[in-house]
Amino acid sequence: MSDVTSTITSTKDLKRVLGRKELLSIAIGQTIGSGVFALTGVAIAMTGRSANLAMLIAAIFTLAMTVPMLLVSGTIRMRGGFYTQLGLLAHKGCSGFFIIIHILAWSALSMYAISFADYLLALIPGLNHTLVAFVVITAIYLVNMFGIQGAAKLQNAMTLIMSLAITAFAVYGVGQIQPGFFNPNEFMTGGISGLFAAGALLTWAIGGANVVIHLGAEAKNPTKDIPFAIIAGTLIVALFYAVMSTVASGVLPVAEVAGQPLTLVAQRVLPKPLYIFFVVGGAMFALTTTLNSCFGWVTKPILQASVDGWLPKGLSKLNKYKAPYIILTLLYVESLIPIFFRFNISTIGNMAVILNNLFFAIVCYSAINLPKVLPDLWQKSKYHVSHKALVFFSLLGAASSVAQIGLLVGVLTPAEFIGNVAVAVFAVLYAAFMLKSGKVNMEISYEEA
């Protein structure tokens, strides 16, 4: 890994090695890990046994946001993902705003390592929680230092095992759901506002498949395979979630499972050998696949932003495996801070969701400009729709993102609220400063595919 390129590189230099199977595996692995295993307990604490309804609400929010993303990603290859789209279809200042939000929000990488430690300690009590989280995030960081192709192969294997473990939990658990599931004392415990706030939080789970848009530079056929992976991945995960959230909240009293990992319910419904398989192959592999896919795609917008001058150009170097080793290392170090300082997982999740929804709103709205900016490519796109339909879906996606922010702001602590506002203000000021400095020179990071 010490054999690195001596010149500044670009997303143009990344290997195009990801096919439909790999992209779908990344979409599923990203989504399942952050959803059922990290946030289901939090959602139950917010709304009780109506967590399954919150999953459906999250799916509606997600679909509203996803349509304009599909229209754009199905038209062009975007080597910097949403970063590229914002610079192309909105304003280049939006790309600068996005990259700061992106970097700071992805301290959330630590959330998956922290949850991994929760599940391992349920299986082997007495281990050091911080040490376990540190070891797992370090291992995945090192795997990704050897390039996306090897990480994708690991993803495929872990996703298969994870799917088998989750299926076992659902099959065994459905038959053990207790009577009185809709008891008012257990159902919608946070009222309508709690239900919708939980739905907004769970978009972080249901909406994970859209991250494959950031892998346009490494996809073999992005305009066909990326939309497929997003749609199929979201539907597959939604099917799992509909059953698993019902089992997670319906077997034991809500007070016992609220805010807790799924091991409590799994231990109740599964025989001991399957329980161990569920913890290792289900919970731990799900969180590991999410972490693995994050290290794969989170770096790509940062790489392009470094090339364009928003960040120091020296960050954009690749090693001999075509991995952006400096960016990977900085993200790794950033993710260690919440682990060693033991940040609350709910705080990390809310921060990431709110900040990401800020730029999702702009991403969705920017799709309106697709016919004006790329008229020829838009006319040829398989995803071409009428102008009225394009405007409708773009505005719906933006409104959905803003609505989720409003729902989540209501459950923030004062410190969390101030933190989110501070990050957003800093991102705006940073983008304005860098534009005024004249250092930003954005290369064309999209192309026909």
Secondary structure, 3 states (H helix, E strand, C coil): CCCECCCCCCHHHCCCCECHHHHHHHHHHHHHHHHHHHHHHHHHHHHECCHHHHHHHHHHHHHHHHHHHHHHHCCCEECCCHHHHHHHHHCHHHHHHHHHHHHHHHHHHHHHHHHHHHHHHHHCCCCCHHHHHHHHHHHHHHHHCCCHHHHHHHHHHHHHHHHHHHHHHHHHHHCCCCCCCCCCCCECCCHHHHHHHHHHHHHHHHHHHHHHHHHHHHECCHHHHHHHHHHHHHHHHHHHHHHHHHHHHHCCCHHHHCCCCCHHHHHHHCCHHHHHHHHHHHHHHHHHHHHHHHHHHCHHHHHHHHHHCCCCHHHHCCECCCCCHHHHHHHHHHHHHHHHCCCCHHHHHHHHHHHHHHHHHHHHHHHHHHHHHCHHHHHHCCCCCCHHHHHHHHHHHHHHHHHHHHHHHCCCCHHHHHHHHHHHHHHHHHHHHHHHHCCCCCCCCEECC
